[in-house]
Structure formats: C-alpha cells, structure tokens
Amino acid sequence: MIDYVTISDLGVIEHAELPLNAGLNVVTGETGAGKTMVVTALGLLLGARAEASAIRTGAPQATVDAGITVPSTHRCVSLAQEAGAWVEEPTSEDQTSNEVEILLGRTLSGKGRSRANVSGRNVPIALLGEIGSSLVTVHGQSDQLRLRSASAQRRALDRHAGADFAQALDAYREQFTGYQRKVAELDEITSNERERRREAEQLQQSLEQIDAVEPLPGEDQELKTESLKLENVESLREAARSAQHSLSGPDAAEALDDVPHAVALVESAATALAAVQDQDQELGQIAEQISSVSSLLNDAASELGIYAANLDESGPERLAEVHQRRADLERLIRLYGPDIDAVLAWAADARARLHNLQSDADRIEELTAEIDELQAGLWAQAEELRRRRREAGEQLGAAVGEELAALAMPQARMVIDVAETAELGPDGADTVAMLLAPHPGADPLPLGKGASGGELSRVMLALEVVLAEGSETETFIFDEVDAGVGGKAAVQIGRRLAMLAKHRQVIVVTHLPQVAAYAQNHIRVFKSSVQDDSVSGGFTASDVTALTEEQRVSELARMLAGQEDSESARAHARELISTAAAL
C-alpha cells in the first residue's frame, strides 16, 4: 500500500505530505483547493504524461515522492531490482512481516523534462508506470469512458473468469500465434509466386555455374601457393641443389677432391670421438649428439635431392593449368564471395533456398493441411472459451446486480452478452458487451448509451467491489467516482467503498459528506492566499492535513451546509460518522 505521498510545487500546492493508511482514505476540500493536484501527483507516480504547466508559478520544478510497502514477493519488487534499485529484504530476525519498502519519485522541470526514480535509481518513465500500474488502479471520469470500450469489458470478464480460464486463454493464444504464422507463410508463397519462380531460375543458373567449376574448400589458397612455386622453379631448384651439395657434397660424377661438406665433417668429428667416448661419460653424450646430427643431415640432404628431382618433373604445362584454374575460381569469387569457402557457403544456402522454392506445390499442400488442422482445433478452443465466458458473465452480472441494488439501483440489471463471431481472433471467436437495463421494462443497452454519468460511477464501483477479491492491486484510487450522485445513493457508495477498503487500500477524492463519513483517514486540502513581493498580487497556495475526529465533524458540516460552525450541521455530521462507524 501507499504509506505517504509528498508533493512540492505542483499546481497550487507549494508543499504537502499526505499520510495514508490502510483502509479508506478520503480527500476533501473546497472547489479549487487543489484536490485535483493530489490525483495528478499520484498519476505522475504511475507514469502519466507530465506537463510543464502543472508546475507552481515561480517554481523551477515540481516533485512527487511516495513510500510504498508491499509483500516481498510482489511483482513490482522484481521490476525494481531488475532496474538496479536497492530494495532491503526482510531480515531473518523479523518473522512477523515479509514486506519491503519501495520509494517512487518523479521530478518535472520547467523545461518540460521529466525524471523518474525508484528507490534512488533513475529509471525510464515507462518502468515507473509499469511498477505503479502493478500496485495501483485509478478510476475517474475518464475511466468511465474506458469502461465503455469492448476491450476493457472483455478484460474485466476474463479477470472474473479465474485462473483456469486464464490458462486456457494463454493456450489458445499460443496456438493462434502459430496459426497466424502458417497463414502468413502460405500467403507469402501464393501471393509472390511469380517472384519466387524468377528467384528460383536465378539461383539455378548460379548453382550450375558453380557446379561446372566444382571448386574445393580452400582450393584458391592452395593454387596461389602452387603458382608461386611454379613461377620460381629454377631458383628453387638451384637453391635446393646448392644446399644438398653443402650437406652431402656433389654427386659422384661431379666429385672433386678436397671439397668439404657438412656430412663428412660431422662424420669426421664422430670418428675422432669414437675411440675415446667410452672413457668419459660426458664425452660419450656429446658423441651421441654428433651421431644424431649426422643422421639428420643425411635425411635433409636426401629430401633436398627428392625435392629438386620433383621440380624437374613439373613444367610450364602445369603452370598454365594452375593459372587457368585460378581464373575460373576468381570469376566465382567476384560474383559470390571473398574466397572459395564463402562461395561454397553461399551455394549451400542457395541450394536450400532453391529446394524450398521448387517445392512450393508440396509446401502449399502441407501448409493447407496444417492450417485446416490448427483452425479446427482453434474453433474447438474458442467454443470452450465462449462457454466459460458466458458462465462467468452470468455470475458477474448477478454479482454486480446485487451490488447495484445496494447502491440505490435496486431495479437495475446488468447483462454480459457474449456473442459468437464469424472469424477467429487473438482472444477467441466472440465479442463481449456489458449491457445495462437501469429499470424494469427497459431493454439492456451498452453502458455508453444506457447509463448516465452517475449510473456509470456506480456500475464501475460495483464491478471493482466484485472483482477486488481476485485482484493483485494493492491500492484503488477513485477520483470523484460519486459525481452525479447524491442522497441515499451517496450513502450506499460510501458503504461499498468502505467494504472494498476492508481488503484493499482505497483513496477517494470526493465532495460528498455521505462518502467522507466512512473514512478511516480523512485528509483535507485547503487553500490560502500568500503575499509575495516577487509576484504581483501574491499567489494562492494549498496545503494538506490529516483531520482529527473533531476536525472531521467541522469538515463534514462544511460539506453538508457550507457552515462548519452550524450546530445543526455539526449534529448531522456526527450522525453520519456514527452511522458509518456501525458498518
């Protein structure tokens, strides 16, 4: 629930703090005193659009802050923590409460900029609204207009239908989403048939071009390396022969006396050590190393000879083949990718796409069968949803009717009409309409046509009382929901608000003493003229105060007769308070 709201420089309110309690909180005050600013402040905390004109004249900015206590498992706690806000968890020592406190804030500057924060963390306005809407439900004259919309009426009925219905509706929506995807795919295939045929022909030609070359993975790099080798065959062969001669000496046909070579020199060193290597272990290890070197040199010389001989087998013919092959591959690379591996990857994707395009006829038949099957299942699900809605509609209509009877509309009858539609939709295959017959003999008409403003107020309140038990909303705010109501109906509205307040925190802005008498916490907004030399003529400021029991009597007397000092009015006020306390 909301523990307090602090308002600074908003409208006519210079600074005020609203102490709020559990149960029924009533806000009253003379016309123009600033009651509307209280609702505006609460709206800002719920993410409502901010207007710079709402800032008090002469002030640089307006701020609204609130402290809210909620169960630690409430959805708004996880939302705040995900945004980086610090929320103190209940301590293990405190076994009496699992509640945590969240601080909400909104600042509006004179330049029209707005900032929001949650427990000291700056957050987007939309997140503040999401957190606020999970905590608070606001009702005012504009909400009566919203109650007239078909979507709002459907949501109210579905909410009343319960958790099992919500699961069934979620299952239907999941199936419906899959059905829509299938229908969209079928539409795409059939509506773009000519473009798909053209695309298939282009892909076929490209793949034939690639297949004719038959490129291999990494082939372009391998051919590049081979081309470089063939183009420099003479220098490579000369270098190999020279290195071979340095290691093992010239061939026997070319042998010359006294030509030193590495193998001979190493073998000579090995021979010099052979006679004495058994006499010293260290020298023996060196001799073994020299022997290994001799073996390595002989192997390297042999490999150099083989390398040079293979070069002799390659010639200009192979170089020409390599150049031609590289030219073929380069043509593919220019068209389909930066290298042959990319070309092959493109070809794989193109082949899969071509397969899909060429199998349109089979896919159309397959999709049609899947859509028909899904559609049959959805119609069965929609029929079940409609049956449940009608059952819930009968229960809701009867419950609201009982509430309306207690709200001085004893002959009123609410009808929830659930009518079948010819097409499937995201919520089923039906329309929901709340109809009201305000008196016997009258045909039930849509709320927007068959109900006055005062009747709409009572219908809305009756709905909230009926729906409150299954709601997760912690706080309900009613902004002059009793507009257009008086007399006995006003007393009954007060009673119903008090009943709702037994389960939830309720904040009511009202001008009716019959409603205000039921408050557990009565807050008055009053205005005064302030002299300020910097402002011509001064300005009007409003303040807020929680009333004592005696002050409540004076306020109700003022609301009843406009004369808080009138003994008769005060007596009537005490009677109202006494009657309300007996509830």
Buried (B, 14 or more C-beta within 10 A) or exposed (E): BBBEBBBBBBBBBBBBBBEBBBBBBBBBBBEEBBBBBBBBBBBBBBBBEBEBEBBBEEEEBBBBBBBBBBBBEBBBBEBBBEBEBEBEEBEEEEEEEEBBEBBBBBBBBBEEEBBBBBBEBEBEBEBBBBBBBBBBBBBBBEBBEEBBEEEBBBEBBBBBBEEEBEEBBEEBBEBBEEBEEBBEBBEEBEEEEEEBEEBBEEBBEBBEBBEEBEBEEEBBEEBEEBBEBBEEBEEBBEBBBEBBBBBBBEEEEEEEEEEEBBBBEBBEBBEEBEEEBEEEEEEEEBBEEBBEBBEEBBEBBEEBBEBBEEBEEBEEEBBEEBEEBBEEBEEBBEEBBEBBBEBBBBBEEBBEBBEEBBEBEEBBEEBEEBBEEBBEEBEEBBBBBBEBBBEBBEBBBEBBBEBBBBBBBEEBBBBBBBEEEEEBEEBBBBBBBBBBBBEEEEEBBBBBEBBEEBBBBBBBBBBBBBBBEEEEBBBBBBBBBBBBBEEEBBBBBBBBBBBBBEEBBBBBBBBBBBBBBBBBBBBBBBBEEEEEEEEEEEBBBBBBBBBEEEBBBBBBBBBBBEEBEBEEBBEBBBEBBEBBEEE
